Amino acid sequence: RAYIINEGRIFRAGTPDQLGSDPEVRRVYLGESFSLV
């Protein structure tokens, strides 16, 4: 389980695969060019 925290609150929670494929997480936190190897 992984969490993305934004402004002190949980923004998203899920597996790394779920978070890596979440469009909002990619846009806001990871960046458009992020790729899971």
N, C-alpha and C positions, 0 to 999 in steps of 0.2 A: 504494500500500500504506500502511496506517495501523496503528498499534499502540495498544492501551490498556494502560498500565502500572499495576499495583497492587502496592504494598509492594515496589517495586524489581524486580518480575518481570513478564514479558509475560503479561497476563491474556487478551487476545484479539488476533488479527491478522487483517487482511482489508482489503477495499476499504471506503471510507466507507459505501457502500450496505449492505454486509454487516454492518458494525459498528452502523450506525444501526437495523437491523432485528433485531439480536440481543437477545432478551428480557433476558438477564442484563446485557448492557452498558447497556441502557436503564434497568434497575432500579437497578444499582449506580453507574453513572458518569454517564449522561446525564440521567436523570430521566424520569418517565413522560410529561411534556408535550413532550419533545423532538421536533422535526420537521425532516426534511431538506427544504429548499426546492427 
